[in-house]
Amino acid sequence: MGRLIKIGLLALALLNPLAASAAGDLSEADVKRLALEAILENPEIIMQAVAILRERDAAAKEKSIADTLSSQRELLERDPNAPVIGNPDGDVTIVEFFDYNCPYCKRAAPEIAALLENDKNVRVVYREWPILSAGSIFAARAALASRKQGKYAEFHEALMNLRGRADETSVLKVARELGMDLDQLRADMDAPEVAEHIATTANLTKQLGFTGTPSFVIGENLVPGFVDLEQITALVKEARDANR
């Protein structure tokens, strides 16, 4: 039996023994025996078969992400329950998933601010994704609640510039310094739209395959991790050019 045929049968045997037997007009037992024989004769074949499986999984993941970007574009970019900064009518949208206790998110914040200063036609959608601690959850809920007092942008910036951990004590201290009504803030933290935003964010990150903060969606690009001004400017240009 040819080497390529053995590799193909091994891959099929790993994926679906019944399909392999049908493809080679062999019984399932024969396919398994030939696959084992191929491995013993040429051990490197197992790595090639694994590579086939990985390629299949990568292709499936890529398609799944593309489908998510297509089906969830409106929710990603136009969710009325997600804060927006920059130009609300901008021609390019950046969606950022972040945590107030993420050091890389804090490093990214001035890069985003510089981008918005340089490019007046960009809008940024913030998705609160509190995954690092209980303090992160408190901070995210407080930030989202601050919208009721018209303080989100200020509150967000202050929390990103916060030294030390974001927790109940430090977050309320920031709110107090911004002149916010703390009783109202606490009450608004329990509003259904706050819980809905965080739940929707978690669902989107799962569908997009994000595993940590910060993570960005810029046009058709998924960008996990920190990006500097040069990188994000190039990604915005790519998205803008694609829209023309």
Backbone torsions as a table, in degrees:
resi	resn	phi	psi	omega
1	MET	NA	133.6	-178.0
2	GLY	-63.0	153.4	-176.4
3	ARG	-62.8	-43.2	-179.7
4	LEU	-65.2	-36.1	178.4
5	ILE	-64.9	-40.0	178.7
6	LYS	-63.2	-42.3	178.2
7	ILE	-61.3	-43.8	179.9
8	GLY	-63.0	-42.8	178.8
9	LEU	-66.4	-38.4	177.6
10	LEU	-62.3	-45.4	178.9
11	ALA	-61.2	-44.3	179.0
12	LEU	-65.4	-37.8	178.9
13	ALA	-62.4	-38.5	178.4
14	LEU	-69.6	-38.1	-176.7
15	LEU	-80.2	-45.8	-173.6
16	ASN	-163.2	96.6	-178.0
17	PRO	-56.0	-36.9	-179.2
18	LEU	-66.2	-40.1	177.8
19	ALA	-65.5	-38.6	179.8
20	ALA	-63.4	-42.6	-179.7
21	SER	-65.6	-38.0	178.6
22	ALA	-67.0	-40.7	-178.1
23	ALA	-65.0	-36.7	-177.4
24	GLY	-102.3	7.6	-177.6
25	ASP	53.4	40.7	-179.0
26	LEU	-124.0	161.0	175.0
27	SER	-75.5	162.3	178.6
28	GLU	-60.5	-38.6	178.8
29	ALA	-63.7	-39.0	178.8
30	ASP	-64.3	-41.3	-179.7
31	VAL	-62.2	-44.8	179.7
32	LYS	-63.9	-39.0	179.8
33	ARG	-66.1	-43.4	-179.8
34	LEU	-67.9	-36.2	177.8
35	ALA	-63.0	-44.2	178.5
36	LEU	-64.2	-41.1	177.9
37	GLU	-60.3	-42.7	179.9
38	ALA	-63.1	-40.5	179.4
39	ILE	-64.3	-43.7	-178.4
40	LEU	-66.2	-37.3	-179.3
41	GLU	-76.2	-36.5	-176.1
42	ASN	-138.4	83.4	-175.7
43	PRO	-55.7	-27.5	-178.5
44	GLU	-66.5	-17.2	-179.1
45	ILE	-61.3	-33.7	-178.6
46	ILE	-62.6	-36.1	178.0
47	MET	-68.6	-35.9	178.2
48	GLN	-68.5	-37.1	177.4
49	ALA	-66.8	-40.2	177.1
50	VAL	-61.8	-39.9	178.4
51	ALA	-61.4	-38.5	177.3
52	ILE	-61.8	-43.8	179.0
53	LEU	-63.1	-41.9	-179.7
54	ARG	-65.1	-40.5	178.2
55	GLU	-62.6	-40.1	178.9
56	ARG	-63.8	-45.0	-179.5
57	ASP	-64.9	-40.3	179.8
58	ALA	-64.2	-41.3	179.3
59	ALA	-64.9	-40.7	179.3
60	ALA	-65.4	-40.7	179.2
61	LYS	-65.4	-42.7	179.6
62	GLU	-61.2	-42.3	178.7
63	LYS	-66.1	-40.4	179.9
64	SER	-61.9	-42.3	180.0
65	ILE	-66.9	-42.4	178.7
66	ALA	-61.6	-40.8	178.1
67	ASP	-63.9	-39.7	179.0
68	THR	-64.4	-45.4	179.1
69	LEU	-59.4	-38.5	-179.8
70	SER	-71.0	-48.4	-174.4
71	SER	-76.8	-26.6	-175.4
72	GLN	-108.8	11.2	-176.9
73	ARG	-57.3	-44.1	-178.9
74	GLU	-62.4	-43.7	179.8
75	LEU	-66.9	-41.2	-179.9
76	LEU	-62.0	-45.2	-170.2
77	GLU	-100.4	-21.2	-171.7
78	ARG	-128.6	18.4	179.1
79	ASP	-62.7	117.8	-179.9
80	PRO	-65.1	-13.4	-179.6
81	ASN	-98.0	18.5	177.1
82	ALA	-121.8	131.4	-179.7
83	PRO	-64.4	146.2	179.4
84	VAL	-129.2	134.6	171.8
85	ILE	-124.5	171.9	-175.5
86	GLY	85.0	-150.0	180.0
87	ASN	-86.8	111.7	-177.3
88	PRO	-61.9	-19.9	178.7
89	ASP	-106.6	18.3	-177.3
90	GLY	-60.6	154.6	-176.7
91	ASP	-86.4	-9.6	175.5
92	VAL	-129.1	134.4	179.6
93	THR	-113.6	131.8	171.6
94	ILE	-107.6	127.6	175.0
95	VAL	-107.0	121.0	-179.2
96	GLU	-114.1	128.5	174.2
97	PHE	-103.2	124.9	-170.7
98	PHE	-148.8	167.7	177.5
99	ASP	-135.4	134.6	-176.9
100	TYR	-67.2	-14.3	177.2
101	ASN	-101.6	11.6	179.4
102	CYS	-90.8	116.5	-178.9
103	PRO	-63.2	-31.7	180.0
104	TYR	-74.1	-29.9	173.4
105	CYS	-64.5	-40.8	179.1
106	LYS	-66.7	-34.9	176.3
107	ARG	-68.6	-33.5	-178.1
108	ALA	-75.2	-26.4	-174.5
109	ALA	-55.5	-49.1	178.8
110	PRO	-68.0	-24.5	176.4
111	GLU	-68.5	-41.8	176.7
112	ILE	-65.1	-41.7	179.2
113	ALA	-61.7	-41.2	179.1
114	ALA	-65.8	-39.2	177.3
115	LEU	-60.0	-46.8	-179.0
116	LEU	-65.8	-29.4	176.3
117	GLU	-70.7	-36.5	-177.6
118	ASN	-83.2	-29.1	-174.0
119	ASP	-127.1	107.3	-176.2
120	LYS	-85.1	9.0	-178.3
121	ASN	-119.0	30.3	179.1
122	VAL	-118.8	139.4	173.7
123	ARG	-117.6	142.6	179.8
124	VAL	-118.8	125.1	176.2
125	VAL	-100.8	124.7	-179.7
126	TYR	-95.9	127.8	173.7
127	ARG	-115.4	109.7	178.4
128	GLU	-70.0	121.2	-177.7
129	TRP	-130.8	77.9	-174.3
130	PRO	-80.3	96.2	-173.4
131	ILE	-118.6	-4.4	-170.9
132	LEU	-95.5	-25.2	-177.5
133	SER	-170.4	171.2	174.2
134	ALA	-63.3	-34.9	176.6
135	GLY	-62.1	-36.0	177.6
136	SER	-62.4	-41.4	179.5
137	ILE	-64.9	-43.4	178.7
138	PHE	-61.4	-44.4	-178.6
139	ALA	-63.0	-43.3	-179.5
140	ALA	-64.5	-44.2	179.6
141	ARG	-64.6	-39.6	178.9
142	ALA	-66.7	-42.0	180.0
143	ALA	-61.7	-46.6	179.6
144	LEU	-64.4	-36.9	178.0
145	ALA	-67.5	-28.1	-177.6
146	SER	-64.3	-16.4	177.8
147	ARG	-59.5	-32.8	-178.5
148	LYS	-64.9	-22.3	178.6
149	GLN	-105.3	11.3	177.8
150	GLY	65.4	31.8	-172.8
151	LYS	-119.5	11.1	-171.3
152	TYR	-58.0	-51.2	-175.2
153	ALA	-59.1	-43.9	179.1
154	GLU	-66.2	-43.3	-177.8
155	PHE	-64.4	-45.3	179.1
156	HIS	-58.6	-48.6	-179.3
157	GLU	-61.5	-42.4	-179.6
158	ALA	-64.4	-39.6	179.6
159	LEU	-69.5	-34.7	177.4
160	MET	-68.9	-28.4	179.1
161	ASN	-92.3	1.1	-177.4
162	LEU	-64.6	132.0	174.1
163	ARG	-88.0	134.5	-176.4
164	GLY	86.8	-172.1	-174.6
165	ARG	-79.0	145.7	171.3
166	ALA	-85.5	117.1	176.5
167	ASP	-144.4	-175.1	-175.6
168	GLU	-57.4	-44.4	-177.6
169	THR	-64.5	-50.0	-175.9
170	SER	-70.0	-36.1	-179.4
171	VAL	-67.3	-43.3	179.4
172	LEU	-68.3	-30.7	176.1
173	LYS	-63.8	-42.5	177.5
174	VAL	-62.7	-44.5	-179.4
175	ALA	-61.0	-40.6	179.1
176	ARG	-63.7	-42.2	-179.4
177	GLU	-66.0	-26.3	178.4
178	LEU	-87.4	3.6	177.0
179	GLY	74.8	27.4	-177.7
180	MET	-85.0	156.4	175.3
181	ASP	-82.0	108.2	-173.6
182	LEU	-69.8	-34.4	178.1
183	ASP	-64.7	-43.1	178.1
184	GLN	-65.7	-40.7	180.0
185	LEU	-58.2	-48.2	-179.6
186	ARG	-61.6	-40.6	179.4
187	ALA	-65.8	-42.3	-177.7
188	ASP	-71.0	-20.9	177.6
189	MET	-64.1	-22.7	-179.9
190	ASP	-94.4	7.0	-179.6
191	ALA	-66.7	144.6	-177.5
192	PRO	-59.9	-31.2	-179.1
193	GLU	-68.2	-25.5	177.0
194	VAL	-68.9	-49.4	178.4
195	ALA	-63.1	-37.8	-178.8
196	GLU	-64.5	-42.8	179.9
197	HIS	-59.4	-48.0	-176.7
198	ILE	-65.9	-39.5	178.8
199	ALA	-66.3	-41.7	178.7
200	THR	-64.2	-40.5	177.7
201	THR	-59.3	-47.5	-179.3
202	ALA	-60.0	-40.0	180.0
203	ASN	-66.7	-41.9	179.7
204	LEU	-64.5	-42.8	-179.4
205	THR	-63.7	-35.9	178.1
206	LYS	-65.0	-44.3	-179.4
207	GLN	-66.9	-33.1	-178.5
208	LEU	-85.8	-10.7	178.7
209	GLY	81.2	16.0	177.3
210	PHE	-73.1	143.1	-179.3
211	THR	-124.1	-3.6	-179.2
212	GLY	-163.3	172.3	-178.8
213	THR	-109.2	152.6	-9.8
214	PRO	-76.6	159.1	172.3
215	SER	-138.7	144.4	-174.5
216	PHE	-129.2	148.3	165.9
217	VAL	-116.8	121.2	179.4
218	ILE	-132.6	103.7	-175.5
219	GLY	64.3	-123.7	179.0
220	GLU	-94.2	2.8	-176.4
221	ASN	-97.3	132.0	168.8
222	LEU	-99.7	127.2	-173.7
223	VAL	-125.7	98.2	176.0
224	PRO	-84.4	135.9	175.4
225	GLY	97.0	177.7	-177.3
226	PHE	-64.6	139.7	171.8
227	VAL	-130.4	140.1	178.1
228	ASP	-91.7	178.5	-174.8
229	LEU	-60.3	-42.3	-178.7
230	GLU	-62.2	-44.9	-179.1
231	GLN	-65.4	-45.6	-175.8
232	ILE	-71.7	-30.6	175.4
233	THR	-64.2	-41.6	178.6
234	ALA	-65.0	-39.2	179.2
235	LEU	-67.8	-37.6	176.1
236	VAL	-64.2	-42.2	178.9
237	LYS	-62.4	-42.1	179.2
238	GLU	-61.2	-45.2	179.2
239	ALA	-64.6	-39.9	-179.8
240	ARG	-66.2	-43.9	179.7
241	ASP	-63.5	-36.4	-179.1
242	ALA	-67.8	-25.1	-178.5
243	ASN	-84.1	-9.8	-176.0
244	ARG	-83.8	NA	NA
